[in-house]
Amino acid sequence: MAPTNEILLRIRGLRIEGRAGHVWNEIVHGVDLDLHKGEVLGLIGESGAGKSTIGLAAMGFTRDGCRISGGSVEFDGVDLTKSSEGYRRQLRGKRIAYVAQSAAASFNPAHKLIDQYTEMPVEHGVLTKREAEQEAVTLYRQLQLPNPEEIGFRYPHQVSGGQLQRAMTAMAMSCHPDLIIFDEPTTALDVTTQIEVLSAIRDAVAQYGTAAIYITHDLAVVAQMADRVLVLLKGDPVEEAPTREMLSHPKEDYTKSLWAVREFRTEPKPAPAPDAVPAVRVANVTAAYGPITVLRNVTFDIHTGRTVAVVGESGSGKSTTARCITGLLPPVEGLIEIEGQVMPGDYRSRTKNQLRQAQMIYQMADTALNPRQRIRDIIGRPIEFYLGLKGKKKEERIRALLDEIELEPDAYIDRLPSELSGGQKQRIGIARALAAEPSFIICDEVTSALDQLVAEGILRLLDKIQKEFNLAYMFITHDLATVRSIADEVVVMKEGLVVEQGPKEEMFTPPHHAYTDLLLSSVPEMDPDWLDHLLEERRAKGISP
């Protein structure tokens, strides 16, 4: 259904404060916003712009430590800032729904998908449980989930990330709401799964005439989804326009800077000598979870001072390979060598020095850092464990590492993770990995949850550190723009197999392996018609979606 002239959501002069200790600071400064019935509004901006905070405020909700301090949020003529909490609870789920960035963290792991789907329509008296179950199957089918009659009876951990994200979208639509807030729903998905989810979300929103606020830092994604775009910077609106106009003629310098990101490229490195010993060698590794084989004869090398990007869709075996390298999953066959030394398959059989050599930087810094430990403890623990430093020497090393990751030691050493931005948390993750003085670092989707400006800063930092310490990197990613930026070699994986590998320049030059070609063609472009053209082309070839 096309957008109408009838306004569903009207926000005027919205001000929101966040608490730091006992002090309240304004983080959203007088934002105005109109959303018409059936319209999709894209909210974009870098980390800390206020996108998610405004999206939640559209539901009359703020996170702990935040409060609405001024302005109005009128939903269907009622100001939610002045209505009772009981009234707002009646709206949430029934007329306003929310789709979170991380479906895995949002579902209850103890309940089946179908039970979590039916909870809201039954609670609000919209449908009986039996009716809700029948409608769930219909929505699962529309969202192109496999085995729609059966998938609802699985637990969240028994489906892939892309399937779980679509199940969450179905759950948000269970009451046929008037408004859905999509908060970065495809950020953590690989490019092929992202196409499925974007297509499914767009079709479902159009079919039910649902209005939506689509929050993202991916400009190519917002181009496919939104009718209008509002650009935010540090809680202030910068620019607003219809999507096509915004893409073709951005007016403000900040908007233009968003359009210009991802120009960073690492300098080409000379090829390693034929007789050079790799920093890491993965040789004919086969691995399994119980009776299920998940890796088959995986082989590749990573040389000192170089970056190998490992790409592939969800379930291809990228992270499982990393688990084998670090000893968390002993291979069934094959071996792992680090600096020419064969590693025991199980990390518990490795020496402290062997453990020290391979470190990891994780995708979700929010869950990778202990929320109760201060930065000095997070970075200091591996310094003491691996290097045996204590007291003044340990303190000096912590401060040196904070300098290395470009965070002022006095300002950050005693902070908790909750007092840092997403990009700052990821920098602490980098410092923690460096604290062990490794020869090799696995970067597991380290920029996927970050906006493009912050992500570029992290890539530049990793490049600087690699040159300074001559480190080898394994860069697990689904973002091919990141691969173009930082990789020396590329390994493409599918269903536990390496289907293609080689220098970056060769991998991005046709002809490609059919699966590599599918990955490359699935990278969204800054063209509002790109998704339509791609889906039409794939339907003509008999490819789903």
N, C-alpha and C positions, 0 to 999 in steps of 0.2 A: 504494500500500500504506500502511495506517495505521501510525503508530509502534507499536513493541512495548515491552514492559517490559525487554527485554534491553539492557543498556548497552554501546554500542560504544566510546565515548570517555569516559574518566574523567580529569579534570584536578584535581589537588589541590595547593593551596599554591603555584601557579606564580609564580615570581619571575624577571623578566628585567631585565638591565642593559644600558644603552647607553653607549657610550664618547664622551666629549667631550675630545678631545686625549688626555692620558694618564690621565684620571680616569673611573672607571666610576660611573654613577648609576643607581639602580633606577628603571625606567619601568613595570613591572608588579608589583603588590604583593600577592602571595598570593591569586591568583584560583582559585576552585573552579568546576568546570563538569562537568555530565553531559550526554551526548548519547545518546539511544536509537536503536536501529536503525530506519530509516525516518522519523526525526524531522527537522524543519527548525528550527534554532535561529537566531534573529536576534540579531546583535550590533550595538548602536547606541551612539552617543555622538559628541561633537564631535571635531574634529581633535586628535590627541595623546592620545586616550583609551586607545589600545592595542589597538584592534579588529584591525587587520591583523597586528600583532605576535603577538597570541594566536592568530589564525587560522593563521599560519605555524607557530607552535609546536605546533599540533595535528598537524602533519606531522613533528614533530621537527626543525624547521628554524628558523634565525634569519638575518636579513640581516647583511651585513657591518657590524661595529661594534656588534653585539648578542650577548648570550650568555644562556643559561638558567642562572640562579645558584641556583635552589632549586625544590623541589616535584617533582611527577611528572606525566607525560603518558602514560597507559595507553591504548593502542589495541588493542582485542580482547584485553585481558589482559596485554599486553607493554608495559613502561615504555620509551618511546622515548628518554628522557633517559639511560638506561643501556645501550641497545642499540648495536650497532656501526653505523658509517656504511653499511657494506655492506647490513645488514639494512634500514635506513631507505630506502636507494636502491631496494631490491626492492619496498618498499611504495608508494613515490611513483610515480604514474602508473597502477599496477596496482590497488591497493586504496584509495589516497588520491590524489585529483586536485585541481587548483587552477585556477580561472578568474580571470584577472586583470582589473583595471579597464579597462586600455587594451589591447584586442586588437591594435590597429595597432602598438603598441610591442612586443608579445609574440611575434608570428609572425616567422619568418625570411622576409624579403622575396625571397630568392633561390630559394625552393622553393614548389612548388604546394601548395594546401591538402590535396589527397589524400595527398601524400607525407608531410606533417607529421602527418596523422591516423594513417596506418598505422605510423609509426615506433614508437610505444609498444607496441601489441599485438604487433608482430613482435619487438621487443626483449625483451619479457617472455615470449615463447613462448605467448601466449594464442591467436593466430590466425596463419595464413599471410598473406602480403601480399595474395593474391587474395581470401581470406576477409575480410580487413580492408577492402579496397576495396568489396566487396559490402555489408558492414555499414555502411560510411560512407554509402552511398547511402540505405540504410534510415533511418539517423539524420538525415541531411540532410532527408529527406522528412518525418519526424516533427517536426523543428524548423522546418518550413514554409519551407525555403530554396528559392528558385526554381531550376528545372531541376536537380533533385538528381543526375541522372545525369551532368551536365556541369560543375556549379559547382566540383567538387573539382579540376578541371584548370585553374582560374584561379590567378593569383598573388594574394597578399593585397591589393595595391593595386588589383586589378580588381573588387573587391566593395565594397559600402557598409559603413559602420561597424556597422549593425545586423546585416547578414549575417555580417560577420566575427566579431561577438560570439557569434552562434549557432554558427558554425563552431568557435569555441573551446570552446563548451559540448559540442558533438559530440565534439571531440577529448578533452575531459576524461572523457567517458563511454565512450570506445573500449574500455576494458578492463572495463566494468561495475563501477566501483569501489564500495566500501562507503560511502565518505565523499567529498564534494566540498566544497571551500572556495570559495564565491562571494564575491570581494572587489570590491564595488561594481560589478557587471557591467553595470548599466544607467545609471550616473551620467551618462555623456557622450552618451546617446542622446536623440533627440527623443521627444516623448510618444507619437506613433503607433508608432514603431519599438519603444519601450519596452514597449508593450502586447504586441506580437508576441513579444519576447524573454521577458518575464515569463511569458506563457502557455506558451511552448515549454519553458522551464526547469521550470516547475511540473509540466507533463504528463510530461516525461521523468523527473523525480525520482520522481514517483508511480508511473510504469509499472515502473521498475526497482527500486523499494523502496530507493532510495539515501538515506542520511542526508546532511544538509547543514548547514553553518554559513554563514549568509547575512549578510555584512557590509554595512552601509549606514548613511548618515546620513539617508535619506529615510524618514520614519515611515510615510507612506502606502504606500510600497512594501513595507516589512517587514510591514505589516498584511495584505497579500495573500499573502505567501510563508511566514511563520513560524508554527509551532505554539506556540513559546515565545519570549520576548524577554528578553535580558539587557542591561541598561543599564550602560555603563561611563563613568567619569570619571577622567581622569589616572591610568590604570592600576589603578583600584579598582572593584570591582563596587558598583553603587549599588542596583539593584533587579532582581528577576527574577520573572516570572509568565507564565502562559499569555497569548497575544496578546490575546484578547478582554478578559480581566481587566485587562491592562496599559493597554489603550486606554480602557476605561471608568472605571477607578478607579486611576490612578497614585497611589502613596503618597508618594513622596519629592519634595521641592521641586525638585530638579534635573530629575527626569523631567517634572514639570509644566512646567518652563521650556522643555524641548524641545518639548512639545506646543503651547506658546503662541507659538512664533516665527512670523515672517512677518506680524507686525502692522504693520510699518513701511510708511508711505505717504509719498511726496513731496507737498509742498504743491502744489495746483493753480496753474498759471501762466496769466497772461492770454494770449489768442490773439495771434499776431503781427499787426501792421498789414497790411492788404491790399497795400500798396506796399513792405513790408519786403523787403530783399534777403536771401535765405537764406544761411546760413553755407555750406551745401552744396546744390547742385542736381544731381540725377541726371536727365538729360533724354533720354528715348527711347533708352536704352542697350541695344544688342544686342552680345553677346560670344560667343566660341567658343573651344573647345580643338581646334585643328586643324580637321577638317571637321565637328565636332559643335557645333551651336549650343546654348549653355547658358543664355543670358539673351536674352529677347525683349522689346524695347521697354519696359524698366523705367524708370519715372518716379516720383520723389518728392523732396520738399524737406525739409531739416533747418534750423531757424532757431536763431539764437544764443540760448544759455541754455535750450534745450529738448532733450528726449530722444525720439528716434524708435526704437521697438523693432521690429526686423525678425525675424519669426518664420516658421517653416515646417519641414517635416520634412527629414531628411538628403537632400541632393541637390537642394534647392529653389532654390538659387542665392544664399543669404544671403552666404556667405563670398566667392563669386565677385564679387558686387556690391562688396564691400569691396575686393577686389583691383583692380577697375576704378577705384574712387575713388582708391586710393593709387598707381595707375599701374603696378602689377605685371602687370596684364592689359589691354593697350590694347583699347578697344571696337572692334568692327567698324563699328558705327554709333552715332550719338548723341554726347553730350558730358557732361563733368563740369565744373561750375563750383564754385570755392571763393571765398567773399567776393566774388562777382560777376565773377571772373576765370576765363576758360576755361582749363582745365589741359591741357597736352600729354598725349596718351593714354599715352605711355611715360614712366615715372618718370625714365629716363635723360636725357630732354629737359627736365625741370623744373629750375628754378633751386633753389638751396639754400633760399631763402625759401619757395618753393612747396612744397618737400618738408617744411619745418618745420611748415607749417600743419596738416597731417593726420598724426596719430600713432595707433599701435595699442597696445592692451593685449590680450595673448594668453590663450587658454583655459588652456593647460598651462604654468604658471609654471616647472615643473620643467625643461621643455625649452626655454623661452624665455630663460632666464638662462644665461649662460656659466658652467659650474661651476668654471672655473679663475680667474675674476675675482672680486675682492672688491667689496663693495657700492660703495665709493668709485669704482671704475673703471667699474662698470656704469652708475651714474648720471652720472658725470663725463664719459663719452665724448660723449653728445649735447650736454652743456653746452659743451664745448670745440668740437665740430664746428659747431653751429648758432649759438652766441652768441660764440664766440671767447674765452671766459674761461679764464684759466690761473692757476696758483699760488694765492695767498691768496683771490682773488675766486671762483675755482672751488671751493675748499674751503668757503667760506662759503655758496655756493649749494647745494652738496651737503647740507650740514648743515641749511639752511633747508628743503630738500625732505624730508629725513627727519623734521623737525619737522612738516611739513605732512601727512605720512602717518601721524603719531602713533607713530613709532619713535624712541627715544632715540638721538641721533647717536653719542655716545661708546660706547654699547653695541653698535651695529650697523654702523658705517661700515667696519670692517675685517673683518667676517665674510664667509665664503663662503656661497653659496646653500645648500649642504648643511647649514649650521648654523642654518637658518631653518625655521619651520613653513610649511605650505602657505599659510595666510593672510598670513604675513609676506612670503613670496615674491611673492604677488600685489600686496601693497602696494609692494614694490620695483618691480614692473612698472608700477604707476601712477606712481611717482616718475620712472621713466625716461621715460615718455610726457610728463609735465609738464615735464621738463628742457628740452625743445625750445621751450617756451612756445607751444604750438599754439593754434589757434582751434577745433579740431575733433578729437575723439578717437573712434576705433572701439573699442568694448568687445566683444571676440569671445568670447562664452560665459565671461565672466570669473569667474562664481560656480559654474559647473556641477560643478567638481571639489572644491568646498568643502562642509563640513558647514553645516547651516542657521544655526547661531549665528555662525560665522565669516563666512558669506555675507552675513548681515544687516549685520555690521560693515563689510564692504566696500561694500555698497550705501549705507550711511549716509555713509561716507567719500567716495564718488563724488558723492553729492548735495551734501555740504558744499563739495567742490572746485568743482563746477559753479557753485554760487552765488557762490563767492569770485572765480572767474576768468571767469565768464559764458561757459562753454564750451558748445558744441553736442556732443551725444553721438549716435552710432549704436550701439544696443545689440543685438547679435546674440544671440539666445537661443532655446532651446526650452522654457524654463521659464515657463509662463504666470503663475505666482505672482510671479515677478520682474517680468514685464510689468505686472501690477497694481500693484506696488510703485513702479516708477520711471518708467514711460512717460508721455509727453504725447500722442504719436500712435503708432499701430501700423500697420505694413505687413505684410501676410500674403502669402507667396510660395509658389508650387507649380510645380515643373517649369520654373523659369526665368521665370515670369510673376508679376506682381503681381495677385492675384485679389481683394484687398480692402484698403482703407486708409482711415484716418480717425482722429478723436480717440479716446482710450482709452475714454471713457465710452460712445461709440456702438458701438465694436467689441465690448464685453462685454455689450451690450444686444440681445436678439433683435429682429427676425430677423437671422440671420447668413447669409453665403455658406455653401454646403454644406460646403466644405473647412474654413472657420473653425469651423463647428459640430463637425466631426470632431475638430479639434484640442482644442477646449474640452471635449468629452466624454471625451477620452483622458487628462485630468489625474487621477491617482490620488487617491482620497479616503480619509479615515481610517475606513474601514469594511471589515472583513475579507471581507464578501460583495460588495464593489464590483466586483471583476474578474469574478466569476462572473455577476453581473447584466449587466455590460456585454457580455461575450461572448455570453450568451444572447440579449440584445437585438439584437446585430449579426448573429448567426446567423439570427434571425428575419427580418432585413432583407436577408439574403444578402450581408452584408459580412464579409470575412475579415480577421483571424482571428475 
